[in-house]
Amino acid sequence: MKPRKWTADEKLAIGMEGLKEKRSVAKICREHKISQTLYYRWRDKSLSASRQRRASPPAGGGFDSVGEGGFGDGF
């Protein structure tokens, strides 16, 4: 079976599902056909990137586009 390629937006959405919804991580992982280890890795990376962006805003004072700021490239 060919490995699935996930976009940064898909990883973020899946990683945040467990925080937003009342479903178990096991159910989320089965639905998306990923391991729980991968789920937690994506969730932790997205939370870490979010904390980093809040701690160091861009020089212009505005927000970067969604794909910038270290999140999209780090996955």
GIVENGI-V184016 format. One record per residue. N is the residue number from 1. PSI is psi in radians with two decimals (NA if undefined). OMEGA is omega as a letter, one per 40 degrees, with the letter a starting at -180 (NA if undefined). Layout:
BEGIN
N PSI OMEGA
N PSI OMEGA
END
This chain:
BEGIN
1 2.34 i
2 2.34 i
3 2.51 i
4 2.39 i
5 2.18 a
6 2.40 i
7 2.85 i
8 -0.66 i
9 -0.69 i
10 -0.75 i
11 -0.75 i
12 -0.83 a
13 -0.79 i
14 -0.75 a
15 -0.51 a
16 -0.23 a
17 -0.73 a
18 -0.43 i
19 -0.57 a
20 -0.57 a
21 2.86 a
22 0.21 i
23 2.68 i
24 2.73 i
25 -0.67 i
26 -0.74 i
27 -0.73 i
28 -0.77 a
29 -0.72 i
30 -0.74 a
31 -0.71 a
32 -0.03 i
33 0.88 i
34 2.83 i
35 2.76 i
36 -0.57 i
37 -0.79 i
38 -0.74 i
39 -0.90 a
40 -0.61 i
41 -0.84 i
42 -0.77 a
43 -0.80 a
44 -0.69 i
45 -0.70 a
46 -0.68 i
47 -0.71 i
48 -0.77 i
49 -0.67 i
50 -0.76 i
51 -0.71 a
52 -0.72 a
53 -0.68 i
54 -0.59 a
55 -0.51 a
56 1.50 i
57 2.72 i
58 2.72 a
59 -0.58 a
60 -0.14 i
61 -0.19 i
62 -3.03 i
63 2.51 i
64 2.87 i
65 2.85 a
66 -0.68 a
67 -0.13 a
68 -3.14 i
69 0.27 i
70 -0.27 a
71 -0.92 a
72 -0.61 a
73 -0.39 a
74 -0.17 a
75 NA NA
END
